[in-house]
Structures are given as C-alpha cells and as structure tokens.
Amino acid sequence: MLYPLTYLYLASTLAMVAVTTVTALVGVRGAVKSCLIALTSLITLWNLTELLSNLAPTPELLADVAKVAALIWPAIPFFVLITVLAYVEQRRWLRPLPLALLAVPPLACV
C-alpha cells in the first residue's frame, strides 16, 4: 500500500522535471541559466530520492537510498549560493579560487 505522501513526492518530482525543462528551453541567459538548471536538477534528484525512500520495501533498500541522498544534501546550499551570486552578478566570487573556497564546506560534509 502506498502512502499519500508518496503521490505528493511523485507529483513534485514531475513538476521539478517540468520546471527544469522549461528553464532550459526558455528563461534567462548566461551564468544564471546554467546555475538554475543545475539547482533545479539537484532538487529534482533530491525529490526522487525522497520518492524512492517511500517506495523502499526493505530496510536494506532504504539504507541504499540514504547513501545516495547523503551525497546530494551538502551540494544543495552550494548551488543555491552560486545561483544567487550569478543572479546578482558578483563575478569575483565565480572565479576559480573563490569558487573552490565556497565548495569546501559542502565537500567536508560528504
């Protein structure tokens, strides 16, 4: 038996796929567009892991889904920050060295 929350996760995953597709086809240009696509793809992947965790019939499969989700969680704040910096056009933070420094906290969480 599926829980009602499972259908909500399925609907939100499909909605995020649609948002990512629309963002890729239409929308802003440049660095902001690529950051938004990466961010919405990451959130879609996170949403998919939530859906799979609801569908996992055994604790072993649930542990496998948790291992995948543990890799996704730390990257979400990094991509949110990069998207905001690209949107407000703070180019100095998008250079290789500052970008690597911004990536240290999410990488430390893995």
N, CA, C and O atoms as a GROMACS GRO file, in nm:
protein
  440
    1MET      N    1   0.084  -0.119   0.000
    1MET     CA    2   0.000   0.000   0.000
    1MET      C    3   0.088   0.125   0.000
    1MET      O    4   0.183   0.135   0.078
    2LEU      N    5   0.057   0.216  -0.085
    2LEU     CA    6   0.132   0.340  -0.093
    2LEU      C    7   0.068   0.446  -0.005
    2LEU      O    8  -0.054   0.456   0.005
    3TYR      N    9   0.153   0.526   0.058
    3TYR     CA   10   0.105   0.634   0.142
    3TYR      C   11   0.071   0.755   0.056
    3TYR      O   12   0.125   0.769  -0.054
    4PRO      N   13  -0.018   0.844   0.102
    4PRO     CA   14  -0.049   0.965   0.024
    4PRO      C   15   0.072   1.052  -0.001
    4PRO      O   16   0.080   1.122  -0.102
    5LEU      N   17   0.169   1.049   0.092
    5LEU     CA   18   0.289   1.129   0.075
    5LEU      C   19   0.370   1.085  -0.047
    5LEU      O   20   0.438   1.166  -0.110
    6THR      N   21   0.361   0.957  -0.080
    6THR     CA   22   0.431   0.906  -0.198
    6THR      C   23   0.380   0.973  -0.325
    6THR      O   24   0.460   1.007  -0.412
    7TYR      N   25   0.251   0.992  -0.335
    7TYR     CA   26   0.194   1.059  -0.453
    7TYR      C   27   0.235   1.206  -0.458
    7TYR      O   28   0.256   1.262  -0.566
    8LEU      N   29   0.247   1.267  -0.340
    8LEU     CA   30   0.293   1.406  -0.336
    8LEU      C   31   0.438   1.416  -0.386
    8LEU      O   32   0.471   1.507  -0.462
    9TYR      N   33   0.524   1.323  -0.342
    9TYR     CA   34   0.661   1.322  -0.390
    9TYR      C   35   0.668   1.296  -0.540
    9TYR      O   36   0.749   1.356  -0.610
   10LEU      N   37   0.583   1.207  -0.589
   10LEU     CA   38   0.580   1.180  -0.733
   10LEU      C   39   0.538   1.305  -0.810
   10LEU      O   40   0.599   1.338  -0.912
   11ALA      N   41   0.434   1.372  -0.763
   11ALA     CA   42   0.387   1.493  -0.832
   11ALA      C   43   0.492   1.604  -0.828
   11ALA      O   44   0.512   1.673  -0.928
   12SER      N   45   0.558   1.621  -0.714
   12SER     CA   46   0.659   1.726  -0.706
   12SER      C   47   0.783   1.693  -0.789
   12SER      O   48   0.846   1.784  -0.844
   13THR      N   49   0.818   1.565  -0.800
   13THR     CA   50   0.930   1.526  -0.885
   13THR      C   51   0.899   1.556  -1.032
   13THR      O   52   0.982   1.609  -1.105
   14LEU      N   53   0.778   1.521  -1.074
   14LEU     CA   54   0.738   1.551  -1.211
   14LEU      C   55   0.732   1.701  -1.237
   14LEU      O   56   0.768   1.747  -1.345
   15ALA      N   57   0.686   1.776  -1.138
   15ALA     CA   58   0.680   1.922  -1.152
   15ALA      C   59   0.821   1.981  -1.165
   15ALA      O   60   0.843   2.073  -1.244
   16MET      N   61   0.916   1.928  -1.087
   16MET     CA   62   1.052   1.979  -1.095
   16MET      C   63   1.118   1.943  -1.228
   16MET      O   64   1.198   2.020  -1.280
   17VAL      N   65   1.085   1.828  -1.283
   17VAL     CA   66   1.135   1.793  -1.416
   17VAL      C   67   1.081   1.892  -1.519
   17VAL      O   68   1.153   1.936  -1.608
   18ALA      N   69   0.954   1.926  -1.506
   18ALA     CA   70   0.894   2.024  -1.597
   18ALA      C   71   0.959   2.162  -1.581
   18ALA      O   72   0.986   2.229  -1.680
   19VAL      N   73   0.983   2.204  -1.457
   19VAL     CA   74   1.046   2.334  -1.432
   19VAL      C   75   1.188   2.337  -1.490
   19VAL      O   76   1.229   2.436  -1.550
   20THR      N   77   1.261   2.229  -1.472
   20THR     CA   78   1.397   2.223  -1.526
   20THR      C   79   1.395   2.230  -1.678
   20THR      O   80   1.479   2.298  -1.738
   21THR      N   81   1.301   2.160  -1.740
   21THR     CA   82   1.291   2.162  -1.886
   21THR      C   83   1.254   2.300  -1.937
   21THR      O   84   1.312   2.348  -2.034
   22VAL      N   85   1.157   2.365  -1.872
   22VAL     CA   86   1.116   2.499  -1.914
   22VAL      C   87   1.231   2.598  -1.895
   22VAL      O   88   1.253   2.685  -1.979
   23THR      N   89   1.304   2.585  -1.784
   23THR     CA   90   1.418   2.673  -1.759
   23THR      C   91   1.525   2.654  -1.866
   23THR      O   92   1.589   2.750  -1.908
   24ALA      N   93   1.545   2.530  -1.908
   24ALA     CA   94   1.646   2.504  -2.010
   24ALA      C   95   1.605   2.559  -2.147
   24ALA      O   96   1.689   2.606  -2.223
   25LEU      N   97   1.476   2.554  -2.177
   25LEU     CA   98   1.429   2.597  -2.308
   25LEU      C   99   1.404   2.747  -2.316
   25LEU      O  100   1.439   2.812  -2.415
   26VAL      N  101   1.345   2.801  -2.213
   26VAL     CA  102   1.308   2.942  -2.210
   26VAL      C  103   1.368   3.000  -2.082
   26VAL      O  104   1.406   2.924  -1.993
   27GLY      N  105   1.377   3.126  -2.073
   27GLY     CA  106   1.424   3.184  -1.948
   27GLY      C  107   1.545   3.270  -1.966
   27GLY      O  108   1.578   3.312  -2.077
   28VAL      N  109   1.610   3.297  -1.856
   28VAL     CA  110   1.723   3.388  -1.855
   28VAL      C  111   1.842   3.327  -1.929
   28VAL      O  112   1.846   3.207  -1.956
   29ARG      N  113   1.936   3.410  -1.959
   29ARG     CA  114   2.054   3.367  -2.034
   29ARG      C  115   2.178   3.373  -1.944
   29ARG      O  116   2.176   3.433  -1.837
   30GLY      N  117   2.283   3.309  -1.990
   30GLY     CA  118   2.413   3.322  -1.927
   30GLY      C  119   2.434   3.231  -1.809
   30GLY      O  120   2.382   3.120  -1.802
   31ALA      N  121   2.515   3.283  -1.714
   31ALA     CA  122   2.555   3.203  -1.598
   31ALA      C  123   2.436   3.170  -1.509
   31ALA      O  124   2.432   3.063  -1.448
   32VAL      N  125   2.340   3.259  -1.501
   32VAL     CA  126   2.224   3.234  -1.416
   32VAL      C  127   2.144   3.115  -1.468
   32VAL      O  128   2.094   3.035  -1.390
   33LYS      N  129   2.132   3.104  -1.598
   33LYS     CA  130   2.057   2.993  -1.657
   33LYS      C  131   2.121   2.859  -1.624
   33LYS      O  132   2.052   2.765  -1.584
   34SER      N  133   2.252   2.851  -1.640
   34SER     CA  134   2.318   2.724  -1.611
   34SER      C  135   2.311   2.691  -1.462
   34SER      O  136   2.298   2.574  -1.425
   35CYS      N  137   2.320   2.792  -1.377
   35CYS     CA  138   2.309   2.769  -1.232
   35CYS      C  139   2.168   2.725  -1.195
   35CYS      O  140   2.151   2.636  -1.112
   36LEU      N  141   2.068   2.787  -1.255
   36LEU     CA  142   1.929   2.748  -1.226
   36LEU      C  143   1.901   2.606  -1.273
   36LEU      O  144   1.830   2.531  -1.206
   37ILE      N  145   1.955   2.569  -1.387
   37ILE     CA  146   1.936   2.432  -1.437
   37ILE      C  147   2.003   2.332  -1.343
   37ILE      O  148   1.946   2.228  -1.312
   38ALA      N  149   2.124   2.364  -1.299
   38ALA     CA  150   2.193   2.274  -1.206
   38ALA      C  151   2.118   2.264  -1.074
   38ALA      O  152   2.105   2.154  -1.018
   39LEU      N  153   2.069   2.375  -1.024
   39LEU     CA  154   1.998   2.376  -0.896
   39LEU      C  155   1.866   2.299  -0.906
   39LEU      O  156   1.836   2.218  -0.818
   40THR      N  157   1.788   2.323  -1.010
   40THR     CA  158   1.662   2.251  -1.022
   40THR      C  159   1.684   2.102  -1.049
   40THR      O  160   1.605   2.019  -1.006
   41SER      N  161   1.791   2.069  -1.120
   41SER     CA  162   1.823   1.927  -1.141
   41SER      C  163   1.861   1.860  -1.010
   41SER      O  164   1.822   1.746  -0.985
   42LEU      N  165   1.937   1.930  -0.928
   42LEU     CA  166   1.976   1.876  -0.798
   42LEU      C  167   1.855   1.857  -0.707
   42LEU      O  168   1.845   1.756  -0.638
   43ILE      N  169   1.764   1.953  -0.707
   43ILE     CA  170   1.643   1.942  -0.626
   43ILE      C  171   1.554   1.830  -0.678
   43ILE      O  172   1.489   1.761  -0.600
   44THR      N  173   1.550   1.813  -0.809
   44THR     CA  174   1.474   1.702  -0.866
   44THR      C  175   1.532   1.568  -0.822
   44THR      O  176   1.458   1.476  -0.789
   45LEU      N  177   1.664   1.558  -0.821
   45LEU     CA  178   1.729   1.436  -0.776
   45LEU      C  179   1.700   1.410  -0.628
   45LEU      O  180   1.673   1.297  -0.588
   46TRP      N  181   1.705   1.515  -0.547
   46TRP     CA  182   1.671   1.501  -0.405
   46TRP      C  183   1.526   1.455  -0.389
   46TRP      O  184   1.497   1.367  -0.308
   47ASN      N  185   1.437   1.514  -0.467
   47ASN     CA  186   1.296   1.476  -0.463
   47ASN      C  187   1.278   1.330  -0.503
   47ASN      O  188   1.196   1.258  -0.445
   48LEU      N  189   1.354   1.286  -0.601
   48LEU     CA  190   1.347   1.147  -0.646
   48LEU      C  191   1.394   1.052  -0.536
   48LEU      O  192   1.337   0.944  -0.519
   49THR      N  193   1.498   1.091  -0.462
   49THR     CA  194   1.542   1.005  -0.352
   49THR      C  195   1.437   0.997  -0.242
   49THR      O  196   1.420   0.893  -0.179
   50GLU      N  197   1.365   1.106  -0.219
   50GLU     CA  198   1.255   1.102  -0.121
   50GLU      C  199   1.144   1.008  -0.169
   50GLU      O  200   1.088   0.933  -0.089
   51LEU      N  201   1.114   1.012  -0.297
   51LEU     CA  202   1.015   0.922  -0.352
   51LEU      C  203   1.060   0.777  -0.340
   51LEU      O  204   0.981   0.691  -0.300
   52LEU      N  205   1.184   0.750  -0.374
   52LEU     CA  206   1.235   0.613  -0.364
   52LEU      C  207   1.240   0.564  -0.220
   52LEU      O  208   1.220   0.446  -0.195
   53SER      N  209   1.268   0.654  -0.126
   53SER     CA  210   1.270   0.611   0.014
   53SER      C  211   1.130   0.574   0.061
   53SER      O  212   1.116   0.488   0.149
   54ASN      N  213   1.028   0.636   0.005
   54ASN     CA  214   0.890   0.597   0.039
   54ASN      C  215   0.852   0.465  -0.026
   54ASN      O  216   0.766   0.393   0.026
   55LEU      N  217   0.914   0.433  -0.137
   55LEU     CA  218   0.880   0.309  -0.208
   55LEU      C  219   0.966   0.190  -0.166
   55LEU      O  220   0.938   0.077  -0.204
   56ALA      N  221   1.072   0.213  -0.087
   56ALA     CA  222   1.163   0.106  -0.048
   56ALA      C  223   1.093   0.007   0.044
   56ALA      O  224   1.047   0.044   0.152
   57PRO      N  225   1.084  -0.121   0.002
   57PRO     CA  226   1.011  -0.218   0.083
   57PRO      C  227   1.093  -0.277   0.199
   57PRO      O  228   1.036  -0.327   0.296
   58THR      N  229   1.226  -0.271   0.189
   58THR     CA  230   1.308  -0.332   0.293
   58THR      C  231   1.404  -0.229   0.352
   58THR      O  232   1.436  -0.130   0.287
   59PRO      N  233   1.450  -0.252   0.474
   59PRO     CA  234   1.547  -0.159   0.534
   59PRO      C  235   1.679  -0.150   0.457
   59PRO      O  236   1.745  -0.047   0.459
   60GLU      N  237   1.717  -0.258   0.390
   60GLU     CA  238   1.841  -0.256   0.312
   60GLU      C  239   1.831  -0.159   0.195
   60GLU      O  240   1.924  -0.083   0.167
   61LEU      N  241   1.716  -0.162   0.127
   61LEU     CA  242   1.697  -0.068   0.016
   61LEU      C  243   1.686   0.075   0.066
   61LEU      O  244   1.733   0.168   0.000
   62LEU      N  245   1.625   0.093   0.180
   62LEU     CA  246   1.614   0.226   0.239
   62LEU      C  247   1.754   0.279   0.275
   62LEU      O  248   1.781   0.398   0.259
   63ALA      N  249   1.842   0.191   0.323
   63ALA     CA  250   1.979   0.233   0.353
   63ALA      C  251   2.054   0.272   0.226
   63ALA      O  252   2.135   0.364   0.229
   64ASP      N  253   2.028   0.203   0.116
   64ASP     CA  254   2.092   0.238  -0.012
   64ASP      C  255   2.046   0.375  -0.060
   64ASP      O  256   2.126   0.454  -0.110
   65VAL      N  257   1.917   0.402  -0.046
   65VAL     CA  258   1.865   0.534  -0.085
   65VAL      C  259   1.925   0.642   0.004
   65VAL      O  260   1.955   0.751  -0.044
   66ALA      N  261   1.942   0.613   0.132
   66ALA     CA  262   2.001   0.711   0.224
   66ALA      C  263   2.145   0.742   0.187
   66ALA      O  264   2.190   0.855   0.205
   67LYS      N  265   2.219   0.643   0.137
   67LYS     CA  266   2.356   0.668   0.094
   67LYS      C  267   2.361   0.764  -0.024
   67LYS      O  268   2.449   0.850  -0.031
   68VAL      N  269   2.268   0.749  -0.116
   68VAL     CA  270   2.262   0.839  -0.232
   68VAL      C  271   2.221   0.979  -0.187
   68VAL      O  272   2.277   1.079  -0.233
   69ALA      N  273   2.122   0.986  -0.099
   69ALA     CA  274   2.075   1.117  -0.051
   69ALA      C  275   2.182   1.190   0.029
   69ALA      O  276   2.188   1.312   0.028
   70ALA      N  277   2.267   1.116   0.098
   70ALA     CA  278   2.374   1.178   0.177
   70ALA      C  279   2.473   1.253   0.088
   70ALA      O  280   2.539   1.346   0.134
   71LEU      N  281   2.485   1.213  -0.038
   71LEU     CA  282   2.573   1.283  -0.131
   71LEU      C  283   2.507   1.408  -0.189
   71LEU      O  284   2.576   1.500  -0.232
   72ILE      N  285   2.374   1.411  -0.189
   72ILE     CA  286   2.303   1.522  -0.251
   72ILE      C  287   2.286   1.639  -0.154
   72ILE      O  288   2.300   1.755  -0.195
   73TRP      N  289   2.256   1.612  -0.029
   73TRP     CA  290   2.226   1.718   0.068
   73TRP      C  291   2.332   1.827   0.077
   73TRP      O  292   2.296   1.945   0.072
   74PRO      N  293   2.461   1.795   0.090
   74PRO     CA  294   2.559   1.903   0.105
   74PRO      C  295   2.572   1.992  -0.018
   74PRO      O  296   2.613   2.107  -0.006
   75ALA      N  297   2.537   1.943  -0.134
   75ALA     CA  298   2.554   2.022  -0.256
   75ALA      C  299   2.444   2.126  -0.275
   75ALA      O  300   2.465   2.224  -0.346
   76ILE      N  301   2.329   2.107  -0.213
   76ILE     CA  302   2.217   2.200  -0.235
   76ILE      C  303   2.250   2.343  -0.191
   76ILE      O  304   2.230   2.434  -0.271
   77PRO      N  305   2.301   2.368  -0.068
   77PRO     CA  306   2.334   2.507  -0.032
   77PRO      C  307   2.441   2.569  -0.121
   77PRO      O  308   2.436   2.688  -0.150
   78PHE      N  309   2.538   2.488  -0.165
   78PHE     CA  310   2.642   2.539  -0.254
   78PHE      C  311   2.581   2.591  -0.384
   78PHE      O  312   2.614   2.702  -0.427
   79PHE      N  313   2.493   2.514  -0.446
   79PHE     CA  314   2.433   2.557  -0.571
   79PHE      C  315   2.335   2.673  -0.552
   79PHE      O  316   2.319   2.756  -0.641
   80VAL      N  317   2.270   2.678  -0.436
   80VAL     CA  318   2.183   2.794  -0.407
   80VAL      C  319   2.268   2.921  -0.400
   80VAL      O  320   2.233   3.023  -0.458
   81LEU      N  321   2.380   2.914  -0.329
   81LEU     CA  322   2.469   3.029  -0.316
   81LEU      C  323   2.527   3.070  -0.450
   81LEU      O  324   2.532   3.189  -0.481
   82ILE      N  325   2.571   2.975  -0.530
   82ILE     CA  326   2.627   3.007  -0.661
   82ILE      C  327   2.521   3.069  -0.751
   82ILE      O  328   2.550   3.162  -0.826
   83THR      N  329   2.397   3.020  -0.744
   83THR     CA  330   2.288   3.077  -0.825
   83THR      C  331   2.260   3.220  -0.784
   83THR      O  332   2.240   3.307  -0.869
   84VAL      N  333   2.258   3.247  -0.654
   84VAL     CA  334   2.234   3.384  -0.606
   84VAL      C  335   2.348   3.475  -0.649
   84VAL      O  336   2.323   3.587  -0.694
   85LEU      N  337   2.472   3.429  -0.636
   85LEU     CA  338   2.585   3.512  -0.678
   85LEU      C  339   2.583   3.540  -0.828
   85LEU      O  340   2.616   3.650  -0.871
   86ALA      N  341   2.544   3.442  -0.906
   86ALA     CA  342   2.534   3.464  -1.050
   86ALA      C  343   2.419   3.560  -1.082
   86ALA      O  344   2.429   3.641  -1.175
   87TYR      N  345   2.310   3.551  -1.006
   87TYR     CA  346   2.194   3.637  -1.032
   87TYR      C  347   2.224   3.783  -0.999
   87TYR      O  348   2.183   3.873  -1.072
   88VAL      N  349   2.296   3.806  -0.889
   88VAL     CA  350   2.328   3.945  -0.852
   88VAL      C  351   2.457   3.993  -0.918
   88VAL      O  352   2.504   4.103  -0.890
   89GLU      N  353   2.513   3.910  -1.006
   89GLU     CA  354   2.629   3.942  -1.088
   89GLU      C  355   2.751   3.977  -1.005
   89GLU      O  356   2.820   4.075  -1.033
   90GLN      N  357   2.778   3.895  -0.905
   90GLN     CA  358   2.902   3.908  -0.827
   90GLN      C  359   3.007   3.818  -0.891
   90GLN      O  360   3.032   3.707  -0.844
   91ARG      N  361   3.066   3.865  -0.997
   91ARG     CA  362   3.158   3.785  -1.078
   91ARG      C  363   3.285   3.746  -1.003
   91ARG      O  364   3.343   3.641  -1.030
   92ARG      N  365   3.328   3.829  -0.909
   92ARG     CA  366   3.454   3.798  -0.841
   92ARG      C  367   3.445   3.670  -0.759
   92ARG      O  368   3.547   3.606  -0.733
   93TRP      N  369   3.323   3.632  -0.718
   93TRP     CA  370   3.306   3.508  -0.642
   93TRP      C  371   3.294   3.386  -0.732
   93TRP      O  372   3.300   3.273  -0.684
   94LEU      N  373   3.278   3.407  -0.862
   94LEU     CA  374   3.264   3.296  -0.954
   94LEU      C  375   3.396   3.262  -1.023
   94LEU      O  376   3.398   3.181  -1.116
   95ARG      N  377   3.506   3.321  -0.979
   95ARG     CA  378   3.639   3.284  -1.028
   95ARG      C  379   3.681   3.152  -0.964
   95ARG      O  380   3.622   3.111  -0.864
   96PRO      N  381   3.782   3.085  -1.019
   96PRO     CA  382   3.817   2.950  -0.970
   96PRO      C  383   3.854   2.943  -0.821
   96PRO      O  384   3.805   2.854  -0.752
   97LEU      N  385   3.938   3.034  -0.770
   97LEU     CA  386   3.980   3.023  -0.631
   97LEU      C  387   3.867   3.050  -0.532
   97LEU      O  388   3.846   2.969  -0.441
   98PRO      N  389   3.791   3.161  -0.546
   98PRO     CA  390   3.679   3.179  -0.453
   98PRO      C  391   3.574   3.070  -0.466
   98PRO      O  392   3.512   3.030  -0.367
   99LEU      N  393   3.553   3.022  -0.587
   99LEU     CA  394   3.456   2.914  -0.607
   99LEU      C  395   3.501   2.787  -0.536
   99LEU      O  396   3.419   2.715  -0.479
  100ALA      N  397   3.631   2.758  -0.541
  100ALA     CA  398   3.683   2.642  -0.468
  100ALA      C  399   3.669   2.660  -0.318
  100ALA      O  400   3.640   2.564  -0.246
  101LEU      N  401   3.687   2.782  -0.269
  101LEU     CA  402   3.668   2.807  -0.126
  101LEU      C  403   3.523   2.792  -0.085
  101LEU      O  404   3.494   2.746   0.025
  102LEU      N  405   3.432   2.832  -0.174
  102LEU     CA  406   3.288   2.815  -0.145
  102LEU      C  407   3.249   2.667  -0.146
  102LEU      O  408   3.152   2.628  -0.081
  103ALA      N  409   3.324   2.585  -0.218
  103ALA     CA  410   3.291   2.444  -0.229
  103ALA      C  411   3.345   2.361  -0.113
  103ALA      O  412   3.307   2.245  -0.098
  104VAL      N  413   3.432   2.419  -0.029
  104VAL     CA  414   3.491   2.343   0.080
  104VAL      C  415   3.388   2.293   0.182
  104VAL      O  416   3.392   2.174   0.216
  105PRO      N  417   3.296   2.377   0.232
  105PRO     CA  418   3.200   2.325   0.331
  105PRO      C  419   3.113   2.210   0.280
  105PRO      O  420   3.095   2.112   0.352
  106PRO      N  421   3.056   2.218   0.158
  106PRO     CA  422   2.979   2.101   0.111
  106PRO      C  423   3.064   1.976   0.093
  106PRO      O  424   3.017   1.865   0.121
  107LEU      N  425   3.187   1.992   0.048
  107LEU     CA  426   3.274   1.876   0.031
  107LEU      C  427   3.313   1.815   0.165
  107LEU      O  428   3.333   1.694   0.176
  108ALA      N  429   3.323   1.898   0.267
  108ALA     CA  430   3.358   1.847   0.400
  108ALA      C  431   3.244   1.766   0.460
  108ALA      O  432   3.267   1.680   0.545
  109CYS      N  433   3.121   1.791   0.416
  109CYS     CA  434   3.005   1.719   0.468
  109CYS      C  435   2.993   1.579   0.409
  109CYS      O  436   2.922   1.494   0.464
  110VAL      N  437   3.059   1.553   0.298
  110VAL     CA  438   3.047   1.423   0.232
  110VAL      C  439   3.126   1.321   0.297
  110VAL      O  440   3.126   1.206   0.253
   0.00000   0.00000   0.00000
